[in-house]
Amino acid sequence: MLQASFGIYRKTAFSGVSIHADSLHPSVHKMAVTNAGIHRILNLPLSKAAVEDEIHHLEGIAALNGLNINVRLLVNRRRLQRLLSDSPASTTKREKWLRLPFLGRASYKLATELKHFGFRVGFYSLRTVGNLSSIKDRDPSMDKSGIYRVSCGKCDATYIRQTQRKLSKRLQEHRTKEDSAVRSHCINTGHDPDGISITLLHQCNKGNVMNAFEEIETIKAAGPNLLNELDAVSLHKFTRFYYNYNEYQSIQE
């Protein structure tokens, strides 16, 4: 009578190349391929020969990516952990997680400190392939929307605002609309409205993120040359404190 057997299948195109040990990535990311293989070993009904074959395969992947690890020892540890977790005496406790950027050794030290307060940390990488290269054509800055700064061109006067439309349309409105603070400034000072320029500070969509960026950039630019009415800006208490808005307000008064 034939008996079914199981094994690990990989495509012929599988090269085993993963995140190298020298890359600026958290160790859990570098171990992802190995951990996934160990998970399969422990969860699939593999024969002893299939287990040995998979361990040798994982050792080759680790060596290819510069990982100095003992795969066989990790398999035994995970198997022991599973046995202990299945025992009646074990209790499960809900963990609190934090998502933080990975910055090297300092991130590991921070994770250790946070562990004392009951937090576990999940790291993410600041650099991805999408950050390094993109085949998509970039939109011209004047076709984007977000937080922008308008500069007079003849003096240091600036204006900070948000828009969900193209910068080119907002620039034209600041040059022509009667109620524009920038146009009013140009008329009062005799400066040419056609000489003003616009710069995109943050590209973002509508909502709380856009409002927060507008608030921060407005307070950062606070001074005698800012054309915005700061009292009309909805300011968070922390933002007022951080950018010393109250101090600036008292000077203006």
Buried (B, 14 or more C-beta within 10 A) or exposed (E): EEEEEEEBEEEEEEEBEBBEBEBEBBBEBBBEBBBEBBEBBBEEEBEEEBBEBBBEBBBEBBEBBEBEBEBBEBBEEBEEEEEEEEEEEEEEEEEEEEEBEBEEEEBBEBBEEBEEEEBEBEBEBEEEEEEEEEEEEEEEBEEBBBBBBBBBBBEEBBBBBBBEEBBBEBBEBBBEBEEBBBBBBBEEEEBEBEEBEBEBBBBBEEEEEBBBBBBBBBBBBBEEBBBBEBEEBEBEEEBBEEBEBEEBEEEEE
